[in-house]
Amino acid sequence: MIYDRGLGVSQNLPRAISYYGKACDAGNAGGCTGLGSSYDLGGGVRQNFSRAAALYSKGCDGGNETACNNLGVQLMDGMGVPKDKEKARQVLQKGCSLGDHTACGWLKQL
């Protein structure tokens, strides 16, 4: 994350993506979420909503509340995944219960 955001070091997106990938491969939910965000936003990689959704799903399954929120939004909007309000509700509920207040807000809109 420090390379992604340039916190105390020069921003280096390729290095950030490499570390996110290694962390995700090792089972770190935050690494999957960071890599998913890179694909979601096109930060250092070609934007790919389907890849982002798969990584967010892995992160959410691992207990990362931000991943649950981001996957829920993609499911609500049909970005890279089929639009599915019920599945969106499920992952947003998980994100909310894990402490993501943004996910709690999205739930109110469903």
Number of C-alpha atoms within 10 A of each C-alpha: 18 14 17 22 13 13 10 8 10 11 15 15 19 14 15 23 23 13 18 24 20 15 17 22 12 11 14 18 26 23 27 29 31 26 30 33 23 24 22 24 14 14 17 16 14 11 16 17 21 18 18 29 27 17 26 32 23 24 27 27 15 18 17 24 29 26 32 31 29 26 32 32 22 23 23 21 15 16 17 17 17 12 16 14 15 13 14 26 23 14 25 33 21 22 27 21 13 17 14 19 16 15 28 19 13 18 20 8 7 11
